[in-house]
Amino acid sequence: MAKLKDKRREKISVASEIDRLEERRARCRGNLERAEFKSKKDELSDQDKQDLEDEMTIINERVLKLDMELKTLRGENRKNMLLSVALLLVSAFFYYVFFSNDEDS
């Protein structure tokens, strides 16, 4: 099962993976905001307050984990962009060298 999931992720671009993680992070932040609002608005028993705080802690941990994954993916995306620019420059250089020599002859 894990290998199948990894194979599917290999086919996904870095940019789409970043978008997916940003959506998940936004949902987690929304859940966190609702939990914070609920804790401030409602009069809760001690047990309910503790459960809500535990839930908020778990959501905060998820958000931090997603932030770390996003940081890693953005770094990878930056490397890919730099590689693309370098390849473009090398291609432009070779185009200039080979086709400018044809015109000089």
DAGIUR-V479590 format. One record per backbone hydrogen bond with DSSP energy under -0.5 kcal/mol. CO is the residue of the C=O (numbers start at 1). NH is the residue of the N-H. Records with the same first field share a line. If there is no record, write none. Layout:
# DAGIUR-V479590
CO=NH, NH
This chain:
# DAGIUR-V479590
1=5
2=6
3=7
4=8
5=9
6=10
7=11
9=12
13=17
14=18
15=19
16=20
17=21
18=22
19=23
20=24
21=25
22=26
23=27
24=28
25=29
26=30
27=31
28=32
29=33
30=34
31=35
32=36
33=37
34=38
35=39
36=40
37=41
38=42
42=44
45=49
46=50
47=51
48=52
49=53
50=54
51=55
52=56
53=57
54=58
55=59
56=60
57=61
58=62
59=63
60=64
61=65
62=66
63=67
64=68
65=69
66=70
67=71
68=72
69=73
70=74
71=75
72=76
73=77
74=78
75=79
76=80
77=81
78=82
79=83
80=84
81=85
82=86
83=87
84=88
85=89
86=90
87=91
88=92
89=93
90=94
91=95
92=96
93=97
94=98
95=99
96=100
97=101
98=102
99=103
100=104
101=105
